[in-house]
Each structure stands twice: as structure tokens, then as C-alpha cells.
Amino acid sequence: MRPKIRTGYPVTIHGQAFTKVGIVCDASAYDTRDTVEVVYVDAAFKARRTIVAWRGDRFEWSEPSYPGVNVENDPDYELYVTTVKNGRY
């Protein structure tokens, strides 16, 4: 069963090599395409925005080879960056 998702919710992103936690910053495509946009912290502790997809019973990277866009200094994502970097979710 698909979870209910809203902006600001934490999601666990599953991958083959690793699992990350991200904060949902756009859930508008969740009902139509089963995708959400999230902000997560990469291995270099940089905040990135990417798309993850609901597949089966979990969220997975929509495009595993693409790490996402750097949003470290983007004022539109400042709240999400602060939340994910401080681990307050």
C-alpha cells in the first residue's frame, strides 16, 4: 500500500549500494506518476534535489546514475536543506 506523502515528509530512498533519507519538497506528481522530488545529503555532505519513484513497496532512485541538482545555495530550498542537514525529520 502506498504511503500518504506531503511536502516536508521524510522518505527513505533505497538504492543498490546505499540507502538515504530525503525530505519531500514537491509531491505534485505523486498521484499521477508515483514520483516525488526530494532533497537529500550526498556523501560529500552537499544538499541535492532529485526525483525518486514509488516502486512496489518502497521509494527508489528514479535515475540512479544522476545524483541530482546541487541546492546548497538555492533560497527556494533553504528550509529543506537545513532540515535534512540537521537531521530534524
ChimeraX commands (.cxc) that place a marker at each C-alpha (Angstrom):
marker #1 position 0.00,0.00,0.00 radius 0.5
marker #1 position 1.33,3.41,-0.97 radius 0.5
marker #1 position 2.05,5.77,1.91 radius 0.5
marker #1 position 0.46,9.19,2.11 radius 0.5
marker #1 position 3.10,11.76,1.23 radius 0.5
marker #1 position 3.15,15.52,1.67 radius 0.5
marker #1 position 5.74,18.23,1.30 radius 0.5
marker #1 position 8.13,18.17,4.25 radius 0.5
marker #1 position 7.73,14.44,4.96 radius 0.5
marker #1 position 10.88,12.31,5.25 radius 0.5
marker #1 position 11.24,9.37,2.86 radius 0.5
marker #1 position 13.75,6.54,2.79 radius 0.5
marker #1 position 15.34,6.24,-0.65 radius 0.5
marker #1 position 16.54,2.73,-1.43 radius 0.5
marker #1 position 19.38,2.01,-3.80 radius 0.5
marker #1 position 21.58,-0.92,-4.70 radius 0.5
marker #1 position 24.69,0.42,-2.99 radius 0.5
marker #1 position 23.17,2.62,-0.28 radius 0.5
marker #1 position 20.05,3.98,1.37 radius 0.5
marker #1 position 19.44,7.66,2.11 radius 0.5
marker #1 position 16.77,9.73,3.81 radius 0.5
marker #1 position 15.39,12.73,1.97 radius 0.5
marker #1 position 12.80,15.40,2.63 radius 0.5
marker #1 position 9.93,15.75,0.13 radius 0.5
marker #1 position 9.98,19.19,-1.45 radius 0.5
marker #1 position 7.41,18.59,-4.22 radius 0.5
marker #1 position 4.75,15.89,-4.13 radius 0.5
marker #1 position 2.60,17.19,-7.00 radius 0.5
marker #1 position 3.40,14.24,-9.32 radius 0.5
marker #1 position 2.92,11.56,-6.68 radius 0.5
marker #1 position -0.70,10.77,-7.55 radius 0.5
marker #1 position -0.19,10.76,-11.33 radius 0.5
marker #1 position 3.34,9.40,-11.86 radius 0.5
marker #1 position 4.28,7.90,-8.47 radius 0.5
marker #1 position 7.25,10.27,-8.19 radius 0.5
marker #1 position 8.27,12.90,-5.65 radius 0.5
marker #1 position 11.04,15.46,-5.63 radius 0.5
marker #1 position 13.30,15.24,-2.57 radius 0.5
marker #1 position 16.28,16.99,-1.04 radius 0.5
marker #1 position 18.92,14.68,0.43 radius 0.5
marker #1 position 22.55,14.91,1.55 radius 0.5
marker #1 position 25.16,13.21,-0.62 radius 0.5
marker #1 position 28.42,11.57,0.52 radius 0.5
marker #1 position 30.22,14.95,0.43 radius 0.5
marker #1 position 27.52,16.44,2.74 radius 0.5
marker #1 position 26.10,18.60,-0.05 radius 0.5
marker #1 position 22.35,19.01,-0.38 radius 0.5
marker #1 position 20.94,17.77,-3.68 radius 0.5
marker #1 position 17.47,17.75,-5.21 radius 0.5
marker #1 position 16.39,14.70,-7.20 radius 0.5
marker #1 position 13.36,12.66,-8.17 radius 0.5
marker #1 position 12.50,9.35,-6.54 radius 0.5
marker #1 position 9.81,6.90,-7.61 radius 0.5
marker #1 position 7.49,4.61,-5.68 radius 0.5
marker #1 position 8.20,1.10,-6.94 radius 0.5
marker #1 position 6.46,-1.88,-5.41 radius 0.5
marker #1 position 6.73,-1.20,-1.69 radius 0.5
marker #1 position 9.46,1.47,-1.41 radius 0.5
marker #1 position 10.94,4.65,-2.85 radius 0.5
marker #1 position 13.86,4.15,-5.21 radius 0.5
marker #1 position 16.08,6.49,-7.21 radius 0.5
marker #1 position 14.25,7.44,-10.40 radius 0.5
marker #1 position 17.57,7.79,-12.24 radius 0.5
marker #1 position 20.29,6.01,-10.20 radius 0.5
marker #1 position 23.16,7.36,-12.32 radius 0.5
marker #1 position 22.08,11.01,-11.83 radius 0.5
marker #1 position 22.80,12.37,-8.32 radius 0.5
marker #1 position 20.58,15.43,-8.69 radius 0.5
marker #1 position 21.00,19.19,-8.70 radius 0.5
marker #1 position 23.03,20.98,-6.03 radius 0.5
marker #1 position 20.66,23.17,-3.96 radius 0.5
marker #1 position 23.14,24.28,-1.28 radius 0.5
marker #1 position 22.66,27.99,-2.02 radius 0.5
marker #1 position 19.18,27.97,-3.53 radius 0.5
marker #1 position 16.90,30.18,-1.38 radius 0.5
marker #1 position 13.79,28.27,-2.56 radius 0.5
marker #1 position 15.11,25.11,-0.88 radius 0.5
marker #1 position 16.75,26.63,2.20 radius 0.5
marker #1 position 14.24,25.11,4.66 radius 0.5
marker #1 position 14.64,21.62,3.19 radius 0.5
marker #1 position 18.45,21.89,3.15 radius 0.5
marker #1 position 18.52,22.96,6.80 radius 0.5
marker #1 position 16.13,20.18,7.80 radius 0.5
marker #1 position 17.97,17.39,6.01 radius 0.5
marker #1 position 21.44,18.57,7.10 radius 0.5
marker #1 position 20.42,18.84,10.75 radius 0.5
marker #1 position 18.59,15.52,10.67 radius 0.5
marker #1 position 15.41,17.01,12.16 radius 0.5
marker #1 position 12.79,14.86,10.49 radius 0.5
marker link #1:1,2 radius 0.2
marker link #1:2,3 radius 0.2
marker link #1:3,4 radius 0.2
marker link #1:4,5 radius 0.2
marker link #1:5,6 radius 0.2
marker link #1:6,7 radius 0.2
marker link #1:7,8 radius 0.2
marker link #1:8,9 radius 0.2
marker link #1:9,10 radius 0.2
marker link #1:10,11 radius 0.2
marker link #1:11,12 radius 0.2
marker link #1:12,13 radius 0.2
marker link #1:13,14 radius 0.2
marker link #1:14,15 radius 0.2
marker link #1:15,16 radius 0.2
marker link #1:16,17 radius 0.2
marker link #1:17,18 radius 0.2
marker link #1:18,19 radius 0.2
marker link #1:19,20 radius 0.2
marker link #1:20,21 radius 0.2
marker link #1:21,22 radius 0.2
marker link #1:22,23 radius 0.2
marker link #1:23,24 radius 0.2
marker link #1:24,25 radius 0.2
marker link #1:25,26 radius 0.2
marker link #1:26,27 radius 0.2
marker link #1:27,28 radius 0.2
marker link #1:28,29 radius 0.2
marker link #1:29,30 radius 0.2
marker link #1:30,31 radius 0.2
marker link #1:31,32 radius 0.2
marker link #1:32,33 radius 0.2
marker link #1:33,34 radius 0.2
marker link #1:34,35 radius 0.2
marker link #1:35,36 radius 0.2
marker link #1:36,37 radius 0.2
marker link #1:37,38 radius 0.2
marker link #1:38,39 radius 0.2
marker link #1:39,40 radius 0.2
marker link #1:40,41 radius 0.2
marker link #1:41,42 radius 0.2
marker link #1:42,43 radius 0.2
marker link #1:43,44 radius 0.2
marker link #1:44,45 radius 0.2
marker link #1:45,46 radius 0.2
marker link #1:46,47 radius 0.2
marker link #1:47,48 radius 0.2
marker link #1:48,49 radius 0.2
marker link #1:49,50 radius 0.2
marker link #1:50,51 radius 0.2
marker link #1:51,52 radius 0.2
marker link #1:52,53 radius 0.2
marker link #1:53,54 radius 0.2
marker link #1:54,55 radius 0.2
marker link #1:55,56 radius 0.2
marker link #1:56,57 radius 0.2
marker link #1:57,58 radius 0.2
marker link #1:58,59 radius 0.2
marker link #1:59,60 radius 0.2
marker link #1:60,61 radius 0.2
marker link #1:61,62 radius 0.2
marker link #1:62,63 radius 0.2
marker link #1:63,64 radius 0.2
marker link #1:64,65 radius 0.2
marker link #1:65,66 radius 0.2
marker link #1:66,67 radius 0.2
marker link #1:67,68 radius 0.2
marker link #1:68,69 radius 0.2
marker link #1:69,70 radius 0.2
marker link #1:70,71 radius 0.2
marker link #1:71,72 radius 0.2
marker link #1:72,73 radius 0.2
marker link #1:73,74 radius 0.2
marker link #1:74,75 radius 0.2
marker link #1:75,76 radius 0.2
marker link #1:76,77 radius 0.2
marker link #1:77,78 radius 0.2
marker link #1:78,79 radius 0.2
marker link #1:79,80 radius 0.2
marker link #1:80,81 radius 0.2
marker link #1:81,82 radius 0.2
marker link #1:82,83 radius 0.2
marker link #1:83,84 radius 0.2
marker link #1:84,85 radius 0.2
marker link #1:85,86 radius 0.2
marker link #1:86,87 radius 0.2
marker link #1:87,88 radius 0.2
marker link #1:88,89 radius 0.2
view
